[in-house]
């Protein structure tokens, strides 16, 4: 096999084996001899703007994200090109290879009957109720918790792009790799990023994820002022669709309503001008018709059986903002940072399913008799619910609108101990370590202190030293830290 | 969910005997195993096979990917292209679900037509019948030099040719067909707009020439 040797525009040596290993929509991809990176050549000529765009993505924008404090955090969340090469007039980019967990290790059921072992974990496999139910090996499917983690990773990555003044413009399950078995996600195909006002988009996006206003105006000329093109606001729509699909395995706009006898026109209307949330609270005209679903699409394919509200109050509010208020009103769509916040807090609201069903975890709904929405198993026993308060002024504690539903083995982290700590790329290594955990012992619940030197039982007026523990009873109050922003937890015992 | 119906319309006339018919059999096998690794195709694509020699007949009705078994095809006698068009039209009318006011139907079907010789029947009569339906895209493949591509051009704008009809080119054609179905089912699952232009298909490999 011939090895081709090149030098990137900034003088780095690059080698690749002269054999195409993959073809994307725009590029042909080659492996380096040691398979540690790939070289991807654009099939079509790049115009001046295209070259300038590549230069700034590989140069200034990359440096802006990676060279800042905490920059290394992004290596796992983006597959960001590191260099530009040119050969025989064709341009290409050098990019890291995908991490091994983004390739199927088991693949499909029945000893991988489909032969997908070793192939990329394209998001579509996991965002479809029937593909999950019919084909994927159980080792590949992850749990609902790992899907929350995937959504968090994607939200965080998009938040970072937007903060840098970039728009992805083509977010879809095609260019976000996901691994439900570890809860990881990575944004790929970075070379098409849009810099508003400087580099316009060259694709309208991947359908299923294109914002309604973009579809509704796609017949207009590119220069028509009414024409809507991909931007950070359309990224917000795509992000909401991705999150909805990864949590419910169905599309938020694909319901039963027929707009036109012609399939193409019907599609354009139902994704564009006439787009309507299948779970719209008052307009029921686009509800999913359960009689149109196959048995493998159930229960997830039917929103009447698993409504979006199972994701808990924080996420439900954002889905309403995205698909009711903001569907045709881009400014009203939730930002990536709102999703990030809601996802982090929702992870404190979940409980393991006692039947260990496929979903595995669910948001505990303490307004009615709680049960797993997937398999129906009721929650049993007493569940401590912690309401979090934090100090604003000396001695005054205010509710943080943050609750923690306790489960056996759950950990407390520094972001639970202090309001001012938020789990993101800025955490120091120390802040990533747990500082306590919860344990059920003979029907009683305990909080074990592993790293909170100021922990204090307020009712008993006793300090709880590191290594000690406190029993969680109804009405108990435990101070976790005396520092500014330090948390006080108020315990409620709920009987399942 | 809308299905994407795919019709393979294959010439099994006497001239296909031997290596060529063997390549067609292998091609169908490869096509289905490739599509089974595509999560979009698995959800949407349905396959049917129609063969023609002195008559045309549907040997596999429209079938979902996981249940599809490549048929055993044998090379026969003449080349009834017109009859093939008529049978294809009838199958599409019968099998492809139409949209009603109450229920979404299927996507417009994709038709791949492969032939290696001159039609021996009244192909124009079959074409008149075929024109009564509106498939999404019809791709005609002239396998080898014995085909009059001007006839195929009257059936569809999208005509490709294989310089030599042997196992490697026929295999390349089926590979391209599977890439085209993946693209269209992606597009459809994604864009839900049918491909009607060659520019929406993946670039054909070097053995395949656009006519």
HADDOCK unambig.tbl for C-alpha pairs under 7 A between the chains (distance, minus, plus):
assign (segid A and resid 114 and name CA) (segid B and resid 36 and name CA) 5.79 0.50 0.50
assign (segid A and resid 114 and name CA) (segid B and resid 37 and name CA) 5.84 0.50 0.50
assign (segid A and resid 115 and name CA) (segid B and resid 37 and name CA) 6.64 0.50 0.50
assign (segid A and resid 116 and name CA) (segid B and resid 37 and name CA) 5.78 0.50 0.50
assign (segid A and resid 124 and name CA) (segid B and resid 39 and name CA) 6.20 0.50 0.50
assign (segid A and resid 125 and name CA) (segid B and resid 39 and name CA) 5.57 0.50 0.50
assign (segid A and resid 206 and name CA) (segid B and resid 190 and name CA) 6.13 0.50 0.50
assign (segid A and resid 206 and name CA) (segid B and resid 191 and name CA) 6.90 0.50 0.50
assign (segid A and resid 207 and name CA) (segid B and resid 190 and name CA) 3.96 0.50 0.50
assign (segid A and resid 207 and name CA) (segid B and resid 191 and name CA) 4.20 0.50 0.50
assign (segid A and resid 208 and name CA) (segid B and resid 190 and name CA) 4.96 0.50 0.50
assign (segid A and resid 208 and name CA) (segid B and resid 191 and name CA) 6.75 0.50 0.50
assign (segid A and resid 256 and name CA) (segid B and resid 103 and name CA) 6.79 0.50 0.50
assign (segid A and resid 258 and name CA) (segid B and resid 101 and name CA) 6.14 0.50 0.50
assign (segid A and resid 258 and name CA) (segid B and resid 102 and name CA) 6.64 0.50 0.50
assign (segid A and resid 258 and name CA) (segid B and resid 103 and name CA) 6.55 0.50 0.50
assign (segid A and resid 258 and name CA) (segid B and resid 104 and name CA) 6.23 0.50 0.50
assign (segid A and resid 261 and name CA) (segid B and resid 99 and name CA) 5.31 0.50 0.50
assign (segid A and resid 261 and name CA) (segid B and resid 100 and name CA) 6.53 0.50 0.50
assign (segid A and resid 263 and name CA) (segid B and resid 107 and name CA) 5.98 0.50 0.50
assign (segid A and resid 264 and name CA) (segid B and resid 192 and name CA) 6.27 0.50 0.50
assign (segid A and resid 264 and name CA) (segid B and resid 193 and name CA) 4.88 0.50 0.50
assign (segid A and resid 264 and name CA) (segid B and resid 194 and name CA) 6.61 0.50 0.50
assign (segid A and resid 267 and name CA) (segid B and resid 192 and name CA) 5.82 0.50 0.50
